[in-house]
Amino acid sequence: MLAHLRNAYQKALRNEKGQGLVEYALILVLIAVVVIAAVRGIGTQANATFSTINNNLK
């Protein structure tokens, strides 16, 4: 019984293909969230800058 559990554990450790794919997907999602947040922040700052320029030109 103990040998069977040990073999099952070793087999599970060797099967890392799915685990690696999930890790890459999580990293990709994290990068996407950071990029979206950065673009939103830059967009807000750019909008404020253009509004200030527009108001000063009037």
Contact map, one row per residue, 1 for C-alpha under 8 A:
1111100000000000000000000000000000000000000000000000000000
1111110000000000000000000000000000000000000000000000000000
1111111000000000000000000000000000000000000000000000000000
1111111100000000000000000000000000000000000000000000000000
1111111110000000000000000000000000000000000000000000000000
0111111111000000000000000000000000000000000000000000000000
0011111111100000000000000000000000000000000000000000000000
0001111111110000000000000000000000000000000000000000000000
0000111111111000000000000000000000000000000000000000000000
0000011111111100000000000000000000000000000000000000000000
0000001111111110000000000000000000000000000000000000000000
0000000111111111000000000000000000000000000000000000000000
0000000011111111000000000000000000000000000000000000000000
0000000001111111000000000000000000000000000000000000000000
0000000000111111110000000000000000000000000000000000000000
0000000000011111111100000000000000000000000000000000000000
0000000000000011111110000000000000000000000000000000000000
0000000000000011111111000000000000000000000000000000000000
0000000000000001111111100000000000000000000000000000000000
0000000000000001111111110000000000000000000000000000000000
0000000000000000111111111000000000000000000000000000000000
0000000000000000011111111100000000000000000000000000000000
0000000000000000001111111110000000000000000000000000000000
0000000000000000000111111111000000000000000000000000000000
0000000000000000000011111111100000000000000000000000000000
0000000000000000000001111111110000000000000000000000000000
0000000000000000000000111111111000000000000000000000000000
0000000000000000000000011111111100000000000000000000000000
0000000000000000000000001111111110000000000000000000000000
0000000000000000000000000111111111000000000000000000000000
0000000000000000000000000011111111100000000000000000000000
0000000000000000000000000001111111110000000000000000000000
0000000000000000000000000000111111111000000000000000000000
0000000000000000000000000000011111111100000000000000000000
0000000000000000000000000000001111111110000000000000000000
0000000000000000000000000000000111111111000000000000000000
0000000000000000000000000000000011111111100000000000000000
0000000000000000000000000000000001111111110000000000000000
0000000000000000000000000000000000111111111000000000000000
0000000000000000000000000000000000011111111100000000000000
0000000000000000000000000000000000001111111110000000000000
0000000000000000000000000000000000000111111111000000000000
0000000000000000000000000000000000000011111111100000000000
0000000000000000000000000000000000000001111111110000000000
0000000000000000000000000000000000000000111111111000000000
0000000000000000000000000000000000000000011111111100000000
0000000000000000000000000000000000000000001111111110000000
0000000000000000000000000000000000000000000111111111000000
0000000000000000000000000000000000000000000011111111100000
0000000000000000000000000000000000000000000001111111110000
0000000000000000000000000000000000000000000000111111111000
0000000000000000000000000000000000000000000000011111111100
0000000000000000000000000000000000000000000000001111111110
0000000000000000000000000000000000000000000000000111111111
0000000000000000000000000000000000000000000000000011111111
0000000000000000000000000000000000000000000000000001111111
0000000000000000000000000000000000000000000000000000111111
0000000000000000000000000000000000000000000000000000011111
